[in-house]
């Protein structure tokens, strides 16, 4: 009996080892074929990490090998974390999902457009206020603002509310807007008297010990990932000292994190969706993920045959991250990379498809 038990344990160990090696071999072949410098990936349920790995190099011109200790800029996957932080202060009674923006900023109303008079916190987080997107080259020209980062975001928020709203496509109930997340952040800043950075530090670093940081991963003082832009047909590594900002929309997309810590954040969401109270109540997780169709609070909300998904991608032009949460079976799939171009997104889609297939076998 003891021999049989040892045999099962040993067989299981070697099966998992072969499974892991085959997984890494395939993902690394995709990484190389699509010229992605570094890929980190994971499959996880609410308790256990089923597969995890980190492959490649910190930059195209460096020999620093990838590790699970590497940090990645997660772009718009920051939105789910900002919404999560705000949800905590809703649970504390500082705000409500349906709190109106101008109930907190009545002095701004006179100079703002009437179309925005009744916008609410949850509408901002789900992109249903139709404020200008502020996503790229077609953005309205932004005036010069003064003061520290938080003060400039406030001036930016005032400016956004003077601009005409945009019209959603006929098939959509929302218009994706980075600026909307700045306005939502201003609301929680107002009631807590703390800025977004302080609030994110409190929730994710002090309370949850997830070691988030802001802007690019530091790669000059320490060996860590370099993001890569795509210029003249080539990937160009970007040092963390590059002068860069997100046009006052940091709450929508300016965090970096290590994959193992991000997995812990996703596992809290999985537990909450499965009915377990943790840092947030299970009812709050349900509200965040499922209250609105198409796009809820920081997550795309998708139905696919018999499966319900929360998904999101993130990039600020030099990293690309993709997260799919299978809310039906309680499994999440995560892919982090340190480049962004068409090849990167195509390679990540292949890896995501492979991880899902792998988990079903």
C-alpha positions as a printed NumPy array, in Angstrom:
array([[  0.   ,   0.   ,   0.   ],
       [  2.826,   2.388,   0.959],
       [  4.694,   1.511,  -2.253],
       [  1.584,   2.204,  -4.318],
       [  1.13 ,   5.59 ,  -2.606],
       [  4.785,   6.532,  -3.247],
       [  4.407,   5.473,  -6.878],
       [  1.333,   7.696,  -7.323],
       [  3.132,  10.665,  -5.736],
       [  6.239,  10.173,  -7.898],
       [  4.143,   9.677, -11.057],
       [  2.135,  12.798, -10.273],
       [  5.34 ,  14.805,  -9.718],
       [  6.881,  13.762, -13.028],
       [  3.591,  14.298, -14.874],
       [  3.43 ,  17.854, -13.548],
       [  7.099,  18.398, -14.439],
       [  6.546,  17.243, -18.039],
       [  3.346,  19.328, -18.226],
       [  5.262,  22.412, -17.056],
       [  8.164,  21.831, -19.442],
       [  5.852,  21.354, -22.438],
       [  3.921,  24.498, -21.497],
       [  7.069,  26.61 , -21.226],
       [  8.451,  25.181, -24.472],
       [  5.353,  26.158, -26.439],
       [  5.013,  29.62 , -24.904],
       [  8.694,  30.349, -25.455],
       [  8.366,  29.311, -29.103],
       [  5.519,  31.824, -29.495],
       [  7.545,  34.478, -27.673],
       [ 10.452,  34.035, -30.081],
       [  8.299,  33.752, -33.214],
       [  6.537,  37.019, -32.396],
       [  9.695,  38.782, -31.207],
       [  8.455,  39.449, -27.658],
       [ 11.404,  40.139, -25.328],
       [  9.761,  38.733, -22.158],
       [  6.571,  36.857, -21.315],
       [  5.214,  35.982, -17.874],
       [  2.041,  33.927, -17.631],
       [ -0.207,  32.126, -15.163],
       [ -3.297,  29.962, -14.8  ],
       [ -4.895,  30.237, -11.366],
       [ -8.073,  29.411,  -9.499],
       [ -9.11 ,  31.031,  -6.221],
       [ -6.669,  28.94 ,  -4.165],
       [ -3.957,  27.423,  -6.332],
       [ -1.673,  28.544,  -9.141],
       [ -2.038,  25.785, -11.733],
       [  0.716,  26.993, -14.059],
       [  3.185,  29.873, -13.939],
       [  6.323,  30.898, -15.764],
       [  8.551,  33.71 , -16.945],
       [ 10.513,  33.463, -20.195],
       [ 12.878,  35.623, -22.219],
       [ 14.89 ,  38.717, -21.365],
       [ 14.455,  42.143, -19.756],
       [ 15.25 ,  43.909, -23.045],
       [ 16.127,  43.062, -26.642],
       [ 19.701,  44.238, -26.121],
       [ 20.274,  42.712, -22.675],
       [ 21.099,  39.2  , -21.474],
       [ 19.261,  39.614, -18.157],
       [ 17.024,  36.564, -17.932],
       [ 13.353,  36.818, -17.05 ],
       [ 12.203,  35.902, -13.562],
       [  8.975,  35.873, -11.57 ],
       [ 10.42 ,  38.765,  -9.581],
       [ 10.131,  41.064, -12.626],
       [  7.755,  44.014, -12.686],
       [  5.405,  44.899, -15.556],
       [  3.52 ,  48.076, -16.331],
       [ -0.099,  46.906, -16.606],
       [ -1.649,  49.882, -18.428],
       [ -5.435,  49.831, -18.374],
       [ -5.535,  46.787, -16.116],
       [ -4.979,  49.516, -13.518],
       [ -8.674,  50.401, -13.959],
       [ -9.853,  47.284, -12.131],
       [ -7.502,  48.115,  -9.248],
       [ -8.7  ,  51.737,  -9.062],
       [-12.321,  50.506,  -9.051],
       [-11.394,  47.965,  -6.348],
       [ -9.871,  50.723,  -4.2  ],
       [-12.929,  52.932,  -4.629],
       [-15.175,  49.971,  -3.742],
       [-13.396,  49.707,  -0.393],
       [-14.275,  53.304,   0.44 ],
       [-17.848,  52.666,  -0.663],
       [-17.97 ,  49.801,   1.832],
       [-16.616,  52.209,   4.457],
       [-19.538,  54.539,   3.75 ],
       [-17.503,  57.377,   2.235],
       [-19.36 ,  57.162,  -1.08 ],
       [-22.128,  55.287,  -2.843],
       [-22.038,  53.795,  -6.32 ],
       [-24.737,  56.276,  -7.343],
       [-23.148,  59.351,  -5.742],
       [-23.399,  62.21 ,  -8.225],
       [-20.188,  63.957,  -9.206],
       [-21.61 ,  67.464,  -8.782],
       [-22.94 ,  66.681,  -5.321],
       [-19.256,  66.671,  -4.342],
       [-18.165,  69.466,  -6.707],
       [-21.149,  71.878,  -6.9  ],
       [-18.81 ,  74.821,  -7.489],
       [-17.725,  73.256, -10.825],
       [-21.235,  73.001, -12.215],
       [-21.482,  76.52 , -13.648],
       [-18.573,  76.037, -16.061],
       [-19.405,  72.416, -16.956],
       [-21.654,  71.149, -19.718],
       [-25.26 ,  70.41 , -18.773],
       [-25.03 ,  66.899, -20.242],
       [-22.828,  65.924, -17.288],
       [-24.94 ,  67.368, -14.47 ],
       [-26.262,  63.991, -13.267],
       [-23.256,  61.736, -13.871],
       [-22.542,  59.241, -11.079],
       [-19.526,  57.395,  -9.736],
       [-20.587,  54.037, -11.174],
       [-21.229,  55.627, -14.563],
       [-17.703,  57.03 , -14.583],
       [-16.209,  53.639, -13.675],
       [-18.283,  51.874, -16.358],
       [-17.657,  54.51 , -19.071],
       [-21.304,  55.575, -19.271],
       [-20.877,  59.342, -18.915],
       [-19.625,  59.765, -22.516],
       [-16.828,  62.148, -21.527],
       [-13.988,  62.478, -24.028],
       [-11.837,  59.303, -24.149],
       [ -8.31 ,  60.783, -23.941],
       [ -6.712,  57.735, -25.471],
       [ -4.34 ,  59.077, -28.095],
       [ -3.629,  61.328, -31.049],
       [ -7.207,  62.555, -31.602],
       [ -7.532,  63.933, -28.058],
       [ -8.47 ,  67.59 , -27.571],
       [ -5.457,  69.772, -26.851],
       [ -4.848,  69.955, -23.114],
       [ -3.946,  73.318, -21.527],
       [ -0.866,  73.728, -19.357],
       [ -1.675,  73.012, -15.713],
       [  0.251,  74.017, -12.602],
       [  0.915,  72.446,  -9.225],
       [  1.689,  68.884,  -8.134],
       [  0.355,  65.767,  -9.855],
       [ -2.898,  65.654,  -7.862],
       [ -3.563,  69.37 ,  -8.4  ],
       [ -2.991,  69.04 , -12.136],
       [ -5.4  ,  66.086, -12.3  ],
       [ -8.054,  68.254, -10.654],
       [ -7.516,  71.007, -13.252],
       [ -7.673,  68.37 , -15.976],
       [-10.988,  67.115, -14.557],
       [-12.465,  70.629, -14.701],
       [-11.282,  70.902, -18.302],
       [-12.798,  67.545, -19.332],
       [-16.232,  68.615, -18.08 ],
       [-16.206,  71.646, -20.397],
       [-15.823,  69.442, -23.502],
       [-18.71 ,  68.113, -25.542],
       [-19.663,  64.476, -24.895],
       [-19.04 ,  61.739, -27.442],
       [-21.655,  59.435, -28.967],
       [-21.424,  55.67 , -28.43 ],
       [-21.585,  53.242, -31.328],
       [-25.066,  51.832, -31.829],
       [-24.01 ,  48.399, -30.531],
       [-22.46 ,  49.751, -27.326],
       [-23.863,  51.216, -24.134],
       [-20.567,  52.893, -23.188],
       [-17.691,  54.97 , -24.546],
       [-14.347,  53.895, -23.118],
       [-12.687,  56.875, -21.421],
       [ -9.462,  57.217, -19.469],
       [-10.623,  60.667, -18.377],
       [-13.64 ,  59.14 , -16.655],
       [-11.323,  57.363, -14.238],
       [ -9.645,  60.646, -13.343],
       [-13.075,  62.082, -12.481],
       [-13.923,  59.001, -10.402],
       [-10.602,  59.335,  -8.573],
       [-11.351,  62.997,  -7.843],
       [-14.546,  61.905,  -6.109],
       [-12.832,  59.523,  -3.704],
       [-10.016,  62.039,  -3.179],
       [-12.604,  64.635,  -2.15 ],
       [-14.284,  62.485,   0.521],
       [-11.052,  60.993,   1.93 ],
       [ -8.872,  64.118,   1.639],
       [ -6.102,  61.893,   0.234],
       [ -4.794,  61.695,  -3.322],
       [ -5.111,  58.671,  -5.605],
       [ -1.515,  57.597,  -5.02 ],
       [ -1.973,  57.638,  -1.226],
       [ -5.244,  55.714,  -1.461],
       [ -3.754,  53.062,  -3.766],
       [ -0.745,  52.725,  -1.46 ],
       [ -3.063,  52.269,   1.517],
       [ -5.187,  49.553,  -0.061],
       [ -2.643,  47.597,  -2.093],
       [  0.607,  48.108,  -0.197],
       [ -0.301,  48.728,   3.457],
       [ -3.445,  46.596,   3.675],
       [ -2.869,  43.862,   1.091],
       [  0.964,  43.83 ,   0.823],
       [  0.853,  43.581,  -2.98 ],
       [  3.806,  45.881,  -3.63 ],
       [  2.334,  48.033,  -6.399],
       [  4.397,  50.902,  -7.795],
       [  3.617,  53.81 , -10.096],
       [  4.695,  54.469, -13.696],
       [  7.419,  52.379, -15.386],
       [  9.307,  49.645, -13.541],
       [ 12.666,  51.02 , -12.359],
       [ 15.313,  49.557, -14.696],
       [ 18.263,  51.911, -14.189],
       [ 19.134,  51.263, -10.547],
       [ 18.023,  47.613, -10.591],
       [ 17.828,  44.838, -13.165],
       [ 14.208,  44.729, -14.25 ],
       [ 12.03 ,  44.837, -17.348],
       [ 12.345,  47.506, -20.01 ],
       [  9.217,  48.34 , -21.941],
       [  9.603,  48.46 , -25.726],
       [  8.02 ,  50.857, -28.182],
       [  7.85 ,  50.039, -31.898],
       [  9.7  ,  52.505, -34.106],
       [ 10.718,  52.14 , -37.765],
       [  9.903,  48.443, -37.729],
       [ 11.964,  47.666, -34.628],
       [ 11.393,  47.246, -30.91 ],
       [ 13.147,  50.011, -28.995],
       [ 13.848,  49.519, -25.26 ],
       [ 12.647,  52.425, -23.117],
       [ 14.577,  53.354, -19.935],
       [ 12.508,  54.136, -16.845],
       [ 14.086,  57.616, -16.759],
       [ 12.181,  58.605, -19.933],
       [ 10.034,  61.684, -19.365],
       [  6.551,  60.268, -19.629],
       [  3.094,  60.821, -18.195],
       [ -0.429,  59.688, -18.983],
       [ -1.907,  63.159, -19.503],
       [ -3.398,  63.273, -16.004],
       [ -5.139,  59.907, -16.399],
       [ -2.887,  57.908, -14.076],
       [ -5.869,  56.301, -12.25 ],
       [ -6.808,  54.66 , -15.546],
       [ -3.476,  53.039, -16.338],
       [ -0.23 ,  53.779, -14.519],
       [  0.67 ,  50.938, -12.146],
       [  3.394,  48.317, -12.276],
       [  3.409,  45.045, -10.336],
       [  5.021,  41.596, -10.158],
       [  3.017,  38.683, -11.564],
       [  2.842,  36.711,  -8.257],
       [  1.379,  39.761,  -6.498],
       [ -1.084,  40.387,  -9.318],
       [ -2.202,  36.764,  -9.048],
       [ -3.117,  37.39 ,  -5.392],
       [ -5.309,  40.306,  -6.499],
       [ -7.038,  38.122,  -9.097],
       [ -7.5  ,  35.307,  -6.561],
       [ -9.329,  37.72 ,  -4.237],
       [-11.679,  38.508,  -7.116],
       [-12.184,  34.794,  -7.823],
       [-12.968,  34.098,  -4.163],
       [-15.391,  37.007,  -4.017],
       [-17.168,  35.889,  -7.184],
       [-17.458,  32.396,  -5.688],
       [-19.25 ,  33.756,  -2.613],
       [-16.373,  34.338,  -0.162],
       [-16.012,  37.633,   1.666],
       [-12.383,  38.767,   1.901],
       [-10.979,  42.293,   1.643],
       [-14.237,  43.244,  -0.086],
       [-17.65 ,  41.668,   0.42 ],
       [-18.78 ,  39.067,  -2.093],
       [-21.707,  41.34 ,  -3.009],
       [-19.204,  44.075,  -3.896],
       [-17.249,  41.742,  -6.196],
       [-20.498,  40.773,  -7.911],
       [-21.358,  44.443,  -8.378],
       [-17.915,  45.322,  -9.749],
       [-17.893,  42.504, -12.293],
       [-21.535,  42.019, -13.224],
       [-23.64 ,  45.093, -12.533],
       [-23.395,  46.505, -16.056],
       [-23.445,  44.614, -19.367],
       [-20.57 ,  44.957, -21.847],
       [-18.363,  46.969, -19.466],
       [-18.732,  46.969, -15.709],
       [-16.363,  48.567, -13.156],
       [-12.858,  48.098, -14.602],
       [-13.781,  44.882, -16.45 ],
       [-15.281,  44.019, -19.804],
       [-18.268,  41.791, -19.085],
       [-18.658,  39.121, -21.78 ],
       [-20.953,  36.151, -22.335],
       [-19.556,  33.424, -24.579],
       [-21.795,  30.378, -25.095],
       [-22.263,  29.08 , -21.531],
       [-19.281,  30.909, -20.046],
       [-19.253,  34.318, -18.368],
       [-15.987,  36.256, -18.632],
       [-14.439,  39.328, -17.051],
       [-11.588,  40.457, -19.302],
       [ -9.247,  43.363, -19.853],
       [ -6.055,  44.267, -21.668],
       [ -3.616,  47.015, -20.828],
       [ -0.925,  49.03 , -22.561],
       [  0.561,  52.496, -22.496],
       [  2.551,  51.737, -25.633],
       [  5.528,  49.81 , -24.24 ],
       [  4.097,  46.842, -22.289],
       [  1.051,  44.701, -23.037],
       [ -0.94 ,  42.681, -20.495],
       [ -4.046,  40.536, -20.94 ],
       [ -6.297,  39.002, -18.279],
       [ -9.283,  36.685, -18.745],
       [-11.362,  35.541, -15.76 ],
       [-13.68 ,  32.602, -16.383],
       [-16.432,  33.453, -13.883],
       [-18.316,  30.232, -14.653],
       [-15.52 ,  27.799, -13.775],
       [-13.568,  30.084, -11.444],
       [-10.271,  30.152, -13.353],
       [ -8.14 ,  33.105, -14.476],
       [ -5.557,  33.358, -17.245],
       [ -2.891,  36.082, -17.159],
       [ -0.24 ,  37.097, -19.71 ],
       [  2.285,  39.905, -19.129],
       [  4.741,  41.157, -21.777],
       [  7.224,  44.034, -22.054],
       [  6.532,  45.151, -25.627],
       [  3.661,  46.496, -27.664],
       [  2.97 ,  46.194, -31.365],
       [  0.772,  44.055, -33.601],
       [  3.111,  41.085, -33.283],
       [  2.961,  41.266, -29.49 ],
       [ -0.846,  41.32 , -29.369],
       [ -1.085,  38.441, -31.859],
       [  1.427,  36.395, -29.877],
       [ -0.386,  37.059, -26.607],
       [ -3.689,  35.941, -28.144],
       [ -2.068,  32.648, -29.157],
       [ -0.647,  32.176, -25.658],
       [ -4.019,  32.966, -24.07 ],
       [ -5.753,  30.458, -26.347],
       [ -3.141,  27.842, -25.465],
       [ -3.476,  28.404, -21.713],
       [ -7.245,  27.953, -21.9  ],
       [ -6.888,  24.769, -23.954],
       [ -4.195,  23.507, -21.581],
       [ -6.457,  23.985, -18.57 ],
       [ -9.246,  21.972, -20.2  ],
       [ -7.018,  18.938, -20.914]])
